[in-house]
Amino acid sequence: MTNRFEQVDEVVADAVTLVLSQRADGQWATVVCPKSAHESLTADRITEPMAPKDALSGAVKLANQLKIAIVVQDPDGVWKKEWGELYRDESE
């Protein structure tokens, strides 16, 4: 079964957001988890830029640990199909 990830346009207050970007020096990603996403967090958590695959792995671990959703912000089309299905919630 393929993993499915919702694509969003901005960081989501109650989820772990994987933020992908294409820069002149390559493809990068950060993981953003706002304090508002879980009662155990005392501050926003934002990683340093890293390889997208590593960031995805870390984002999934964090989301599973906190038992919250994970979403993907990908304005530059960095997402690779082998990572899973990226979809948009059209009901919003």
MARKOL-130471 format. One record per residue (C-alpha): x negated, y, z. Coordinates in Angstrom, 1 decimal, always signed. Each point is the difference from the previous one (the first is absolute). Layout:
# residues N
<rec <X, Y, Z>>
...
This chain:
# residues 92
<rec <+0.0, +0.0, +0.0>>
<rec <-1.4, +3.4, -1.0>>
<rec <-0.3, +2.7, +2.6>>
<rec <+2.2, +3.0, -0.7>>
<rec <-0.9, +3.6, +1.0>>
<rec <+2.2, +3.0, -0.3>>
<rec <-1.6, +3.0, -1.9>>
<rec <+0.6, +3.4, +1.5>>
<rec <-0.9, +3.6, -0.8>>
<rec <-1.2, +1.0, +3.4>>
<rec <-1.1, -1.4, +3.4>>
<rec <+2.9, -1.6, +1.8>>
<rec <+0.5, +0.9, +3.7>>
<rec <+1.0, -3.5, +1.1>>
<rec <-2.3, -2.2, -2.1>>
<rec <-3.6, -0.7, -0.8>>
<rec <-0.8, +1.8, -3.3>>
<rec <-2.7, -1.1, -2.3>>
<rec <-1.1, +3.1, -2.0>>
<rec <-1.8, -0.9, -3.2>>
<rec <-1.9, +2.5, -2.1>>
<rec <-2.2, +0.2, -3.1>>
<rec <-2.9, +2.3, +0.4>>
<rec <-3.0, +0.9, -2.1>>
<rec <-2.1, -2.4, +2.1>>
<rec <+2.5, -3.0, -0.3>>
<rec <+3.1, -1.3, +1.5>>
<rec <+0.6, +0.6, +3.7>>
<rec <+2.6, -0.6, +2.7>>
<rec <+0.8, +1.1, +3.5>>
<rec <+2.4, -1.5, +2.5>>
<rec <+2.3, +2.4, +1.8>>
<rec <+2.1, -0.9, +3.0>>
<rec <+1.8, +2.9, +1.6>>
<rec <+0.4, +0.2, +3.8>>
<rec <+3.8, -0.1, -0.7>>
<rec <-0.3, -3.5, -1.6>>
<rec <-0.3, -1.8, +3.3>>
<rec <+0.5, +0.8, +3.7>>
<rec <-3.5, -1.4, +0.9>>
<rec <-1.8, +2.5, -2.2>>
<rec <-1.3, +3.1, +1.8>>
<rec <-1.3, +1.8, -3.2>>
<rec <+0.2, -0.2, -3.7>>
<rec <-2.4, -2.7, -1.4>>
<rec <-1.7, +0.8, -3.3>>
<rec <-2.9, -2.0, -1.3>>
<rec <-3.0, +1.2, -2.0>>
<rec <+0.2, -0.6, -3.7>>
<rec <-0.9, -3.6, -1.0>>
<rec <+0.4, -2.5, -2.8>>
<rec <+3.7, -0.5, -0.7>>
<rec <+0.0, -3.8, +0.5>>
<rec <-1.6, +0.5, +3.5>>
<rec <+2.5, +2.7, +0.9>>
<rec <+2.9, -2.2, -1.1>>
<rec <-1.3, -2.8, +2.2>>
<rec <-0.4, +2.3, +3.0>>
<rec <+3.5, +1.6, -0.6>>
<rec <+1.7, -3.4, -0.1>>
<rec <-1.8, -1.1, +3.2>>
<rec <+1.0, +3.3, +1.8>>
<rec <+3.6, -0.3, -1.2>>
<rec <+0.3, -3.6, +1.1>>
<rec <-1.6, +0.8, +3.4>>
<rec <+2.5, +2.9, +0.6>>
<rec <+2.9, -1.8, -1.7>>
<rec <+0.8, +2.9, -2.3>>
<rec <+0.4, +0.5, -3.7>>
<rec <-2.9, +0.7, -2.4>>
<rec <+0.5, +2.3, -3.1>>
<rec <-2.3, +1.1, -2.8>>
<rec <-0.6, +3.5, -1.3>>
<rec <-1.6, -0.4, -3.4>>
<rec <+0.2, +3.2, -2.1>>
<rec <-3.0, -1.0, -2.2>>
<rec <+1.1, -3.5, -0.9>>
<rec <-2.8, -1.8, +1.8>>
<rec <+2.2, -3.0, +1.2>>
<rec <-1.0, -3.4, -1.5>>
<rec <+2.6, -2.7, -0.7>>
<rec <-2.0, -2.6, +1.8>>
<rec <+0.6, +1.8, +3.2>>
<rec <+3.7, -0.6, -0.3>>
<rec <+3.1, +1.7, -1.3>>
<rec <+0.4, +3.7, +0.3>>
<rec <+3.6, +1.2, -0.2>>
<rec <+2.0, +3.2, +0.5>>
<rec <+3.1, +0.1, +2.2>>
<rec <+2.4, +1.6, -2.5>>
<rec <+2.8, +0.4, +2.6>>
<rec <-1.7, +3.0, +1.6>>
